[in-house]
Amino acid sequence: MHKATLLSKGEGNYFFGFHDLVAWNSAGDKLLALKIDDMYTPPDPNVTCDIGFIDNAGIFHKLGETYAYNYPQGARQQWIGNTDLFIVNDKVNNEWRSKVYDSVTEECTDILDYPAHVITDDGWAFGLDYARLFRVGGYGYTGLPDAYANDEAPSKSGIIRHHITTREHKMILSVHEVAKFQMNPNLGRCHYFTHLLLNPSQNKLAFLHRYKLKDGGETTRLMTVNTDGSGLRCLASGFLSHFDWQDDQHIAIWGRTGSGVERLRQSFLYKMMPTGLVSKGKKILKKLLYKPKEGVKLNSAFNWLLFKDTDNPQFSLLAKGVIEEDGHPMFCPANRDWMICDTYPDANGIRTLFLFQYSTQMRVDLGTYKMLDQQPDINKSMPFLEGVDKAVLKAFSPQQMAFTRSGLHCDLHPRWKKDGTMVAFDSIHEGSRKIYGFDVTDIISNKASHERQKVYSGL
C-alpha cells in the first residue's frame, strides 16, 4: 500500500508553488519551500513570506523573507544547476528583483537587478513583468504599479535575460514584438506574457501570450523562442492552459484550437462591432458565419494536445481517452516517458494525483486529496486586490478572485525530484497547507506494472 509522506513537519503553512520546477537540490536532501502564517486572503503587500528549505527530517530552515510571492507560483525559488545555491524573487528598492542564497551557509550571497522566472544551469536567468501580471489578473506580485498600464502592448515590457555572475542583461523579447507577430496588435488589449518555461536542453523558451478581448474573453497563444530572442514561433492559438516540454521538440498542453468562437473572434464583422454589442451579437454571428457541415461538430473538443515545435506546427493527442481534464503536468527529468499530473477539484472538492506513461498510455492514480470548504473573508481580501484591472474584476466575481488568489485555493502542482524517484506536491486536506512527498520508485522501475493500471490510496 502506498501513501504520501508529510515532508513539512513544522507548525504553519508551507508551500512551493508551481508544477514546472524541480524542488529538490541535486543531492536530494533539501527541498525548497515558503512558509507563512496567514493564508486566508490574497497576499498582503506589507506582509513577507519566509524563504528556506526543508531537510530530510522535515525541519524548515529559514534563510530570508520575500515580498514577491503568490500562492499558485510561489516566489519562483529554484536551484541553480547542481549547486547548493538557489535564486528567489523579492522586492528591492521598490523594484521586482531577485536574490541568491547559499543553502550551506544559509546566507544571502547576492542581490540581482532583475527577477527570475526560470534559470539555466550556467546562470542565465529569464524574468517577466510581475507588476503587469498582477494588474491583468495573472500570477504577479502585489505592491508595485504596472509602469505601462496605459500601453496595451508595451515595447519596454517583456522577457529580460540576465546573467547572475557577469550581470550581462538584455530584453530579448517585448510584448509589443509578440503582439504584432502573425496577428493584428489592435485585436486585443492588456497583452502580456506568462508561464515561461525552458526546454530540457535549456536552449529554448516556451511561454503563453495572452490578451483580453472586447467580448470579455481572453485568447492565449503558445509561443516558443530561442534563449537569445531569435526564432520566435506561434504554435497554437485558442483556449490554452497548462503545459510542459515533453522533450526538446514537443510540448504537451491542455486546451482547444480552431473552435467556432476562435474563428469568430478573427472575423472582420467581429472586429468592426462596437464593444457594447459584442457580447449580445456573438452567438448570432457565430450561427450565421460558421454553420457546421453535416456530421461535423463546430467546436473543437478540449484535450491534451501534443505540438511539435516547428514553423508549421501540427498536433497529435497526448493521452486520448486516458486524461480528459485539465491539470498541472510535469515530465520526469530522468525519464520523460513518465509524467506526473493532477486534476482540479471535482464536485466534492476532491483532487487526484496520478502518473501517466506516454509509451503505454497507462495512467496510475496515486491518491485523492480534498480541498477545504472554507472561503476567504471578502472584506479583508479586497484591499489586497487593489491594482487589478477593473475589467478583470468585472469578469470574475470578487469572491472567486479572492479565493483563487488566497492560500485556500491549493492545487497539488506536483513536481519531480531530479532522479525521478519521488514527487512533491502541495495540499490542504489536513487543514493547513503542507508539502507532501510520494515515492514512485517501484512504479517507474517495475516492468510488471507497465502491463496493467494500478490504483494506490492516498492519505
C-alpha positions as CSV (number, residue, x, y, z in Angstrom):
1,M,0.0,0.0,0.0
2,H,1.4,3.4,-1.0
3,K,0.8,6.6,0.9
4,A,2.0,10.2,0.7
5,T,4.6,11.3,3.2
6,L,4.4,14.6,5.1
7,L,7.6,16.5,4.3
8,S,6.9,19.8,6.0
9,K,6.5,18.8,9.7
10,G,6.7,22.1,11.5
11,E,3.9,24.5,12.5
12,G,2.5,26.9,10.0
13,N,1.6,26.9,6.3
14,Y,4.2,25.6,3.8
15,F,4.0,25.7,0.0
16,F,6.3,25.6,-3.0
17,G,4.1,26.8,-5.8
18,F,4.0,25.7,-9.5
19,H,4.5,22.3,-11.2
20,D,7.3,23.4,-13.6
21,L,10.3,23.4,-11.3
22,V,12.4,20.8,-9.6
23,A,12.0,21.5,-5.9
24,W,14.9,19.4,-4.5
25,N,18.6,20.1,-4.9
26,S,20.8,17.7,-6.9
27,A,21.8,15.7,-3.8
28,G,18.1,15.3,-3.0
29,D,18.4,16.3,0.7
30,K,17.0,19.8,0.6
31,L,13.5,20.8,-0.6
32,L,12.9,24.5,-1.3
33,A,9.8,25.9,0.4
34,L,8.0,29.0,1.5
35,K,6.3,29.5,4.9
36,I,3.5,31.9,6.0
37,D,1.2,32.1,9.0
38,D,-2.0,33.5,7.4
39,M,-3.1,32.0,4.1
40,Y,-6.7,33.1,4.2
41,T,-6.5,36.1,2.0
42,P,-4.6,37.1,-1.2
43,P,-1.0,38.2,-0.4
44,D,-0.8,41.4,1.7
45,P,1.8,43.7,0.1
46,N,3.1,44.6,3.6
47,V,3.5,41.0,4.8
48,T,6.5,38.9,3.9
49,C,6.7,35.2,3.3
50,D,9.6,33.1,4.8
51,I,12.1,31.6,2.3
52,G,14.0,28.5,3.1
53,F,14.4,24.7,2.6
54,I,13.2,21.6,4.3
55,D,15.7,18.9,5.2
56,N,15.3,15.2,5.3
57,A,14.0,15.4,8.9
58,G,11.2,17.7,7.9
59,I,12.8,20.7,9.6
60,F,12.3,24.1,7.8
61,H,15.5,26.2,7.6
62,K,14.6,29.9,7.2
63,L,17.1,31.8,5.2
64,G,15.2,35.0,4.5
65,E,11.9,36.7,3.6
66,T,10.3,37.9,0.4
67,Y,7.5,40.3,-0.7
68,A,7.5,38.7,-4.1
69,Y,5.2,35.7,-3.9
70,N,1.8,34.4,-4.8
71,Y,0.2,31.1,-3.8
72,P,0.0,29.4,-7.3
73,Q,3.6,30.0,-8.3
74,G,5.4,30.9,-5.1
75,A,8.4,33.2,-5.4
76,R,9.9,31.2,-8.3
77,Q,12.5,29.8,-5.9
78,Q,14.8,27.4,-7.7
79,W,18.2,25.7,-7.6
80,I,21.0,27.0,-9.7
81,G,22.3,24.0,-11.6
82,N,23.9,21.3,-9.4
83,T,25.0,23.7,-6.7
84,D,23.5,24.4,-3.3
85,L,22.7,28.0,-4.4
86,F,19.2,29.0,-5.2
87,I,17.5,32.1,-6.7
88,V,14.3,33.7,-5.5
89,N,12.3,36.8,-6.3
90,D,11.9,39.7,-3.9
91,K,11.2,43.4,-3.8
92,V,14.3,45.6,-3.6
93,N,14.2,49.4,-3.6
94,N,10.7,49.3,-5.0
95,E,11.5,47.0,-7.9
96,W,10.9,43.4,-8.5
97,R,14.3,41.8,-8.4
98,S,15.9,38.5,-7.3
99,K,18.3,37.3,-4.7
100,V,20.8,34.4,-4.5
101,Y,21.0,32.3,-1.3
102,D,23.6,29.7,-0.2
103,S,21.8,26.8,1.5
104,V,25.1,25.6,3.1
105,T,26.0,28.9,4.8
106,E,22.3,29.8,5.0
107,E,23.1,33.4,3.8
108,C,22.1,35.7,1.0
109,T,25.1,36.0,-1.2
110,D,23.9,38.3,-3.9
111,I,21.1,40.7,-4.9
112,L,20.4,40.9,-8.7
113,D,19.0,43.7,-10.7
114,Y,16.1,41.7,-12.3
115,P,13.6,39.0,-11.3
116,A,13.9,35.4,-12.4
117,H,11.1,33.1,-13.7
118,V,13.5,30.3,-14.9
119,I,17.2,29.9,-14.9
120,T,19.7,27.7,-16.8
121,D,22.3,25.6,-15.1
122,D,25.0,28.0,-16.2
123,G,23.3,31.1,-14.6
124,W,21.2,32.7,-17.3
125,A,18.0,33.9,-15.7
126,F,14.9,35.0,-17.5
127,G,12.4,37.3,-15.8
128,L,8.9,38.6,-16.5
129,D,7.0,41.8,-15.7
130,Y,5.3,40.8,-12.4
131,A,3.7,44.2,-11.9
132,R,1.9,43.8,-15.2
133,L,1.0,40.2,-14.5
134,F,-0.7,41.2,-11.2
135,R,-2.7,44.0,-12.9
136,V,-4.1,41.8,-15.7
137,G,-5.1,39.1,-13.3
138,G,-2.2,36.8,-13.8
139,Y,0.3,35.3,-11.3
140,G,2.2,38.5,-10.5
141,Y,3.1,40.2,-7.2
142,T,1.2,42.8,-5.3
143,G,2.7,46.1,-4.2
144,L,4.1,47.8,-7.2
145,P,2.1,49.6,-10.1
146,D,2.3,48.5,-13.7
147,A,4.6,51.1,-15.3
148,Y,3.0,50.5,-18.7
149,A,-0.7,50.2,-17.7
150,N,-1.7,52.7,-20.4
151,D,0.0,50.8,-23.1
152,E,-1.9,47.7,-24.4
153,A,1.3,46.2,-25.9
154,P,4.3,47.9,-24.4
155,S,7.8,47.7,-26.0
156,K,9.5,48.1,-22.6
157,S,7.8,45.1,-21.0
158,G,8.7,41.5,-21.9
159,I,11.3,38.8,-21.2
160,I,14.5,40.0,-19.6
161,R,17.6,37.8,-19.9
162,H,20.4,38.4,-17.3
163,H,23.4,36.5,-16.0
164,I,23.7,36.1,-12.3
165,T,27.5,36.5,-12.3
166,T,28.5,38.7,-15.2
167,R,25.4,41.0,-14.8
168,E,25.0,41.0,-18.6
169,H,21.4,41.7,-19.4
170,K,19.0,42.3,-22.3
171,M,15.3,42.3,-23.1
172,I,15.2,39.5,-25.6
173,L,11.5,39.9,-26.5
174,S,9.0,42.6,-25.8
175,V,5.2,42.3,-25.5
176,H,4.9,44.7,-28.5
177,E,7.0,42.4,-30.7
178,V,4.9,39.4,-29.9
179,A,1.6,41.3,-30.2
180,K,2.3,42.2,-33.8
181,F,3.8,38.7,-34.7
182,Q,1.4,36.9,-37.1
183,M,-1.6,38.9,-35.8
184,N,-3.1,42.4,-35.6
185,P,-1.8,44.0,-32.3
186,N,-5.0,46.1,-32.1
187,L,-7.1,42.9,-31.9
188,G,-7.0,42.8,-28.1
189,R,-6.0,44.8,-25.0
190,C,-3.8,44.1,-22.0
191,H,-1.3,41.9,-23.8
192,Y,1.1,40.1,-21.5
193,F,3.4,37.0,-21.1
194,T,3.1,34.3,-18.5
195,H,4.2,30.7,-17.8
196,L,7.7,30.9,-19.1
197,L,9.5,27.5,-19.3
198,L,12.8,26.2,-20.5
199,N,13.1,23.1,-22.7
200,P,15.2,20.2,-21.3
201,S,18.3,21.3,-23.2
202,Q,17.8,24.9,-21.9
203,N,18.3,26.5,-25.4
204,K,14.6,27.4,-26.0
205,L,11.8,29.0,-24.1
206,A,8.1,28.4,-24.3
207,F,5.6,30.9,-22.9
208,L,1.9,31.9,-23.2
209,H,1.0,35.2,-24.9
210,R,-2.4,36.3,-23.6
211,Y,-4.6,39.3,-24.4
212,K,-8.1,40.4,-23.4
213,L,-10.9,40.7,-25.9
214,K,-13.8,43.1,-26.2
215,D,-16.4,40.4,-25.5
216,G,-14.8,39.9,-22.1
217,G,-12.9,36.8,-23.1
218,E,-9.2,36.1,-23.4
219,T,-7.1,34.4,-26.1
220,T,-3.9,32.5,-25.4
221,R,-1.1,31.8,-27.9
222,L,1.5,29.2,-27.2
223,M,4.9,30.7,-28.3
224,T,8.5,29.5,-28.4
225,V,11.7,31.4,-28.9
226,N,15.4,30.7,-28.7
227,T,17.1,31.9,-25.4
228,D,18.8,34.7,-27.3
229,G,15.5,36.0,-28.5
230,S,15.7,34.7,-32.1
231,G,13.4,32.2,-33.9
232,L,10.0,33.3,-32.5
233,R,7.2,30.9,-33.3
234,C,3.5,30.7,-32.6
235,L,2.5,27.0,-32.2
236,A,-1.2,27.5,-31.4
237,S,-3.9,30.0,-30.6
238,G,-7.2,29.4,-28.7
239,F,-8.1,28.4,-25.2
240,L,-4.8,27.0,-23.9
241,S,-3.9,26.3,-20.3
242,H,-1.1,24.3,-18.5
243,F,1.8,22.8,-20.4
244,D,5.3,21.2,-20.2
245,W,8.0,20.3,-22.7
246,Q,7.8,16.5,-23.3
247,D,11.3,16.7,-24.9
248,D,13.2,19.4,-26.8
249,Q,10.8,19.3,-29.8
250,H,7.4,18.7,-28.3
251,I,5.1,20.5,-25.9
252,A,2.0,19.0,-24.2
253,I,-0.7,21.5,-23.4
254,W,-4.4,21.3,-22.4
255,G,-6.9,23.2,-24.4
256,R,-8.5,23.6,-27.8
257,T,-7.7,25.4,-31.0
258,G,-9.8,26.2,-34.1
259,S,-13.1,26.4,-32.4
260,G,-16.1,28.4,-33.7
261,V,-15.5,31.0,-31.1
262,E,-11.9,31.4,-32.0
263,R,-12.7,31.7,-35.7
264,L,-15.5,34.2,-34.9
265,R,-13.0,36.4,-33.0
266,Q,-10.8,36.6,-36.1
267,S,-13.6,37.6,-38.4
268,F,-14.0,41.0,-40.0
269,L,-17.5,41.5,-38.6
270,Y,-16.4,40.8,-35.1
271,K,-13.6,43.4,-35.3
272,M,-16.0,46.0,-36.7
273,M,-18.6,45.5,-34.0
274,P,-18.8,48.1,-31.2
275,T,-17.7,46.7,-27.9
276,G,-21.1,47.1,-26.3
277,L,-22.7,44.9,-28.9
278,V,-20.1,42.1,-29.0
279,S,-21.5,40.0,-26.1
280,K,-25.0,40.2,-27.4
281,G,-24.1,39.6,-31.0
282,K,-21.5,36.9,-30.6
283,K,-24.0,34.0,-30.6
284,I,-25.9,35.3,-33.6
285,L,-22.8,35.9,-35.7
286,K,-21.4,32.5,-34.8
287,K,-24.6,30.9,-36.2
288,L,-24.5,33.0,-39.3
289,L,-20.9,32.7,-40.2
290,Y,-20.0,29.2,-39.1
291,K,-22.6,26.6,-39.9
292,P,-21.0,23.2,-39.4
293,K,-21.1,20.7,-42.1
294,E,-23.5,17.7,-41.7
295,G,-22.0,15.4,-39.1
296,V,-19.2,17.8,-38.1
297,K,-19.1,19.4,-34.7
298,L,-18.5,23.2,-34.8
299,N,-16.3,23.4,-31.7
300,S,-13.0,21.5,-31.3
301,A,-13.0,19.4,-28.2
302,F,-10.7,20.1,-25.2
303,N,-7.9,17.7,-24.9
304,W,-4.2,17.2,-24.1
305,L,-2.6,18.4,-27.3
306,L,1.0,17.5,-28.3
307,F,2.6,20.1,-30.5
308,K,5.9,19.8,-32.4
309,D,8.0,22.9,-32.2
310,T,8.3,23.7,-35.9
311,D,7.5,26.5,-38.3
312,N,4.3,24.6,-39.5
313,P,3.2,23.0,-36.2
314,Q,0.7,20.2,-36.2
315,F,-0.6,18.4,-33.1
316,S,-1.4,14.9,-32.0
317,L,-3.2,13.8,-28.9
318,L,-1.1,13.1,-25.8
319,A,-3.5,10.8,-23.9
320,K,-6.7,10.4,-25.8
321,G,-9.4,8.8,-23.6
322,V,-6.9,8.5,-20.8
323,I,-6.6,12.0,-19.4
324,E,-9.8,14.0,-20.1
325,E,-9.4,17.1,-18.0
326,D,-7.1,20.0,-17.3
327,G,-4.3,19.6,-14.7
328,H,-0.7,20.5,-14.0
329,P,1.8,18.3,-15.8
330,M,5.5,17.8,-15.4
331,F,7.5,15.3,-17.3
332,C,10.1,13.3,-15.3
333,P,13.7,14.8,-15.7
334,A,15.2,11.3,-15.5
335,N,12.7,9.6,-17.8
336,R,10.5,11.8,-19.9
337,D,8.3,8.9,-20.9
338,W,6.6,9.5,-17.5
339,M,4.5,12.5,-16.5
340,I,3.2,13.5,-13.1
341,C,-0.1,15.4,-13.1
342,D,-3.2,16.3,-11.0
343,T,-6.8,17.2,-11.5
344,Y,-8.8,20.2,-10.5
345,P,-11.3,19.6,-7.6
346,D,-14.4,17.6,-8.6
347,A,-17.9,18.4,-7.3
348,N,-16.9,17.1,-3.9
349,G,-13.7,19.1,-3.8
350,I,-11.5,16.0,-4.5
351,R,-8.3,16.3,-6.5
352,T,-6.5,13.3,-7.9
353,L,-2.7,12.9,-8.1
354,F,-1.6,10.5,-10.9
355,L,1.2,9.3,-13.1
356,F,1.0,8.8,-16.9
357,Q,3.3,6.8,-19.1
358,Y,3.2,8.1,-22.7
359,S,4.6,4.9,-24.5
360,T,1.9,2.6,-22.9
361,Q,-0.8,5.2,-22.5
362,M,-1.1,4.0,-18.9
363,R,-2.5,6.1,-16.1
364,V,-1.6,5.3,-12.4
365,D,-3.7,7.0,-9.8
366,L,-1.7,7.7,-6.7
367,G,-4.1,9.4,-4.3
368,T,-7.0,11.7,-3.7
369,Y,-6.9,14.9,-1.6
370,K,-9.8,17.1,-0.5
371,M,-10.0,20.9,-0.6
372,L,-11.2,22.8,2.4
373,D,-14.7,24.2,2.3
374,Q,-13.6,27.5,3.8
375,Q,-13.8,30.7,1.8
376,P,-11.7,33.9,2.4
377,D,-13.2,36.9,4.1
378,I,-14.2,39.1,1.2
379,N,-13.9,42.3,3.2
380,K,-10.3,41.5,4.3
381,S,-9.4,40.3,0.8
382,M,-10.5,43.1,-1.5
383,P,-7.9,45.7,-0.3
384,F,-5.2,43.2,-1.4
385,L,-6.6,43.1,-4.9
386,E,-6.2,46.8,-5.4
387,G,-4.4,47.5,-8.6
388,V,-6.0,44.6,-10.5
389,D,-7.6,45.8,-13.8
390,K,-11.3,46.7,-13.4
391,A,-12.2,44.6,-16.4
392,V,-10.6,41.6,-14.8
393,L,-12.6,42.1,-11.6
394,K,-15.7,42.6,-13.7
395,A,-15.1,39.3,-15.5
396,F,-14.7,37.4,-12.2
397,S,-16.8,37.7,-9.1
398,P,-14.9,39.3,-6.2
399,Q,-15.4,36.1,-4.2
400,Q,-13.9,34.0,-6.9
401,M,-10.9,36.3,-7.4
402,A,-10.3,36.4,-3.7
403,F,-10.5,32.7,-3.4
404,T,-8.2,31.8,-6.3
405,R,-5.5,34.3,-5.1
406,S,-5.7,33.1,-1.5
407,G,-3.8,30.2,0.1
408,L,-7.2,28.4,0.4
409,H,-7.0,27.7,-3.3
410,C,-4.5,24.9,-3.2
411,D,-3.8,23.0,-6.4
412,L,-1.5,20.0,-5.9
413,H,1.0,21.3,-8.5
414,P,3.2,18.1,-8.4
415,R,6.9,18.3,-9.3
416,W,9.7,15.8,-9.6
417,K,12.8,15.0,-7.8
418,K,15.6,15.2,-10.4
419,D,16.4,11.5,-10.2
420,G,12.8,10.5,-10.8
421,T,12.3,8.6,-7.5
422,M,9.8,10.9,-5.8
423,V,7.3,13.7,-6.5
424,A,6.4,16.5,-4.1
425,F,3.0,18.3,-4.0
426,D,1.2,21.0,-2.0
427,S,-2.1,20.1,-0.3
428,I,-4.5,21.5,2.2
429,H,-6.5,18.3,3.0
430,E,-5.3,18.2,6.7
431,G,-6.5,21.7,7.5
432,S,-3.4,23.7,6.7
433,R,-1.1,24.0,3.7
434,K,1.7,21.4,3.7
435,I,4.1,19.8,1.3
436,Y,3.9,16.1,0.8
437,G,6.1,13.5,-1.0
438,F,5.2,10.4,-2.9
439,D,7.9,7.7,-3.6
440,V,7.2,6.4,-7.1
441,T,10.4,4.3,-7.5
442,D,8.8,0.9,-7.7
443,I,6.1,2.2,-10.1
444,I,8.6,3.6,-12.5
445,S,11.0,0.7,-12.4
446,N,8.6,-2.2,-12.0
447,K,8.2,-3.6,-15.5
448,A,5.2,-5.7,-14.5
449,S,3.3,-2.5,-13.6
450,H,3.6,-1.4,-17.2
451,E,1.2,-4.2,-18.1
452,R,-1.7,-3.0,-16.1
453,Q,-3.1,0.0,-14.3
454,K,-2.7,0.2,-10.6
455,V,-4.5,2.4,-8.2
456,Y,-3.0,3.4,-4.9
457,S,-4.7,5.0,-2.0
458,G,-3.6,8.4,-0.6
459,L,-3.7,9.8,2.8
